[in-house]
Amino acid sequence: MYELNIKTGNGCESQVVVGESYRNLDRYLPEGKQIVIITDSNVRRHYGFFLDAFPVIEIGTGEQHKTIRTLEHLYWELLRLNIDRNGFVVAVGGGIVCDVAGYAASTFMRGIPFGFVSTSLLSQVDASVGGKNGVNFGGYKNMIGTFNQPRFVICDPQMLRTLPVEEFISGFAEIVKAAAIRDAELFAYLERNAEKALDGDPEVLLHLVSKSVKIKAQVVERDEREQGERRILNFGHTFGHAIEVLSGMSHGKAVSAGMMIAARWSSEICGLPNDQVQRLEELLSGLKLPVAADIAADELFRAAVKDKKRENDAIHMVLLNAIGSAEICRLPIDDIRKRLEG
């Protein structure tokens, strides 16, 4: 088991435990609180025997439920259950459940504490860690949200066994991202163990999840609110979010295609060696992730420039100097258009 505590500048502390069993949830619940579970229909189908020991609020599955309407449903259900400032929300699910439940808890009665039991690979290595909570709005990703840390995050690798194969594969994109921006050794480990990872080898998965969480935690501790260094975690996301919205790809697969655009631009702008661009492409392909998206340049441009990372006439884009080393570049909007069209 691997454990770390994320400590942010505002005094909040988030305990992340990788390799813990979801059955030990009681060990992490605060005493004297009104506990309520928020989950989705798929997770409840697999784990209802355990979750139904608590009051449960269920939401639907899929990105279409990451909305203000879902938040309204949660607020009404919290009121129906008589949850007050003494309440404690436990989100049990993947990235969508954690995002929506975290935002609902952060805003209900001006904020009640919450924790996560993360059930998907993507959520365990990214969405549940770091304190970003939010919903989509107007067709754009995570436009409404908060920065607020969960009290705990339980990442039980055994829960990944109930994931659909495509969703499991999607999660590897965020592991590749973490390795590409900060850890050349982890990248090489992935190259050597891609087949074992896809087969769900417990030892390999525990190593990948714990290393990815550590990378993200180190960045979040120094820049919780994404004013500077935390932007580095957006490698592949500028175009990844646009691809996700335009194509309907899963988040991980869209980020994979977005990373390849960023890698090619890294070669032109930052001097990333071509053989390292090729290594990234081969690793993503080996993990059964896409390396391109069939979207017209003008459509991709229009969607990308509405990303949250835009600042006036430029976008902060993460590019690689080398595998394991990244930098944040402020690219003018006109330059982005020309590169996409070229």
Stockholm file with secondary structure:
# STOCKHOLM 1.0

chainA/1-342         MYELNIKTGNGCESQVVVGESYRNLDRYLPEGKQIVIITDSNVRRHYGFFLDAFPVIEIGTGEQHKTIRTLEHLYWELLRLNIDRNGFVVAVGGGIVCDVAGYAASTFMRGIPFGFVSTSLLSQVDASVGGKNGVNFGGYKNMIGTFNQPRFVICDPQMLRTLPVEEFISGFAEIVKAAAIRDAELFAYLERNAEKALDGDPEVLLHLVSKSVKIKAQVVERDEREQGERRILNFGHTFGHAIEVLSGMSHGKAVSAGMMIAARWSSEICGLPNDQVQRLEELLSGLKLPVAADIAADELFRAAVKDKKRENDAIHMVLLNAIGSAEICRLPIDDIRKRLEG
#=GR chainA/1-342 SS CEEEEEECTTSCEEEEEESCCGGGGGGGSCTTCEEEEEEEHHHHHHHHHHHTTSCEEEECCSGGGSSHHHHHHHHHHHHHTTCCTTEEEEEEESHHHHHHHHHHHHHGGGCCCEEEEECSHHIIIIITSSSEEEEEETTEEEEEEEECCCSEEEECGGGGGGSCHHHHHHHHHHHHHHHHHHCHHHHHHHHHHHHHHHTTCHHHHHHHHHHHHHHHHHHHHHCTTCSSGGGGGGTTHHHHHHHHHHHCCCHHHHHHHHHHHHHHHHHHHTCCCHHHHHHHHHHHHHTTCCSCCCCCHHHHHHHHTTSTTEETTEEEEEEEEETTEEEEEEEEHHHHHHHHHC
#=GC SS_cons         CEEEEEECTTSCEEEEEESCCGGGGGGGSCTTCEEEEEEEHHHHHHHHHHHTTSCEEEECCSGGGSSHHHHHHHHHHHHHTTCCTTEEEEEEESHHHHHHHHHHHHHGGGCCCEEEEECSHHIIIIITSSSEEEEEETTEEEEEEEECCCSEEEECGGGGGGSCHHHHHHHHHHHHHHHHHHCHHHHHHHHHHHHHHHTTCHHHHHHHHHHHHHHHHHHHHHCTTCSSGGGGGGTTHHHHHHHHHHHCCCHHHHHHHHHHHHHHHHHHHTCCCHHHHHHHHHHHHHTTCCSCCCCCHHHHHHHHTTSTTEETTEEEEEEEEETTEEEEEEEEHHHHHHHHHC
//
